[in-house]
Amino acid sequence: MDPDGSGWQELNGQTEVLPGVTLIPTPGHTDGHQALIVRGSDGVVIVAGQSHDSAHGFASDALAVRAHHDGVEDPLPVSPEWMEVLLAMDPSYVVFAHDHSVWKP
């Protein structure tokens, strides 16, 4: 049962749900998976959920994105397109659903 006055709304695409709180599509684990970005006075936190199984997986994709930008020659791992969107948020740290480790830049 939903609390009185509550409601559900299906959201697609990048959406600001409240000031400083944004959902970013991160398909992979499931087609509709989303990461939650919270921008506060002390920086940006990304609640990545199951975008990656671990902080290690996120770090690997972040390094691959950086290597591509730095002009490192192929072969390089291919990161999901949305990784650049998450990294562009300049996160202070990233947390995951099933890993107690935290990724920090």
C-alpha positions in Angstrom: 0.0 0.0 0.0 1.3 3.5 -0.9 1.2 6.2 1.7 -1.6 8.7 1.4 -0.8 11.5 -1.1 2.0 9.5 -2.8 2.1 8.7 -6.4 4.3 7.0 -9.0 5.6 8.5 -12.2 7.6 6.6 -14.8 10.5 8.6 -16.0 12.6 8.2 -19.1 15.8 9.9 -20.0 17.9 12.3 -17.9 15.5 14.0 -15.5 15.8 16.5 -12.7 13.3 15.2 -10.1 14.1 17.8 -7.5 16.5 20.7 -7.4 19.9 19.1 -7.2 18.6 15.6 -7.7 18.9 14.1 -11.2 18.2 10.6 -12.7 20.6 9.5 -15.4 19.8 6.4 -17.6 22.5 3.8 -17.1 21.1 0.8 -19.0 22.9 -2.5 -18.8 21.9 -4.3 -15.6 18.3 -3.7 -16.8 17.1 -1.6 -19.8 15.5 0.9 -17.4 18.3 1.2 -14.9 19.0 4.7 -13.6 21.7 6.3 -11.4 20.8 9.0 -8.9 22.9 12.1 -8.9 22.7 14.3 -5.8 24.4 17.7 -6.0 24.9 19.3 -2.5 27.0 22.1 -1.1 29.9 19.7 -0.5 29.9 18.2 -4.0 28.2 15.5 -6.1 27.3 12.0 -5.0 26.3 9.4 -7.5 24.2 6.5 -6.3 25.1 4.2 -9.1 23.0 1.3 -8.0 23.8 -1.6 -10.2 25.3 0.3 -13.1 28.4 -1.7 -12.1 28.9 -4.7 -9.9 31.6 -3.0 -8.0 33.7 0.1 -7.5 36.4 -1.8 -9.3 34.2 -2.1 -12.4 33.3 1.6 -12.3 37.0 2.5 -11.9 37.9 0.4 -14.9 35.4 2.1 -17.1 36.4 5.5 -15.8 40.1 4.8 -16.7 39.0 3.6 -20.1 37.1 6.9 -20.7 40.2 8.9 -19.5 42.5 6.9 -21.8 40.3 7.6 -24.8 40.3 11.3 -24.0 44.1 11.3 -23.5 44.6 9.8 -26.9 45.8 6.4 -25.8 45.9 4.1 -28.8 43.5 1.2 -29.3 42.8 -1.5 -28.2 41.1 0.0 -25.2 38.1 -1.3 -23.3 34.8 0.1 -24.5 32.9 1.8 -21.7 29.1 2.4 -21.8 28.2 5.7 -23.5 26.6 7.0 -20.3 29.9 6.8 -18.3 31.0 10.1 -19.8 27.8 11.7 -18.6 28.3 10.4 -15.0 32.0 11.5 -15.0 31.0 14.9 -16.4 29.0 15.4 -13.2 32.4 15.6 -11.4 31.4 13.3 -8.6 33.1 13.5 -5.1 32.3 9.9 -4.8 30.2 7.1 -6.2 28.4 4.3 -4.2 27.0 1.0 -5.4 24.1 -1.3 -4.5 26.2 -4.5 -3.8 29.6 -3.2 -3.0 30.6 -1.5 0.3 33.6 0.1 -1.5 33.3 3.7 -2.6 34.8 5.1 -5.8 36.5 8.5 -5.5 38.3 10.3 -8.3 
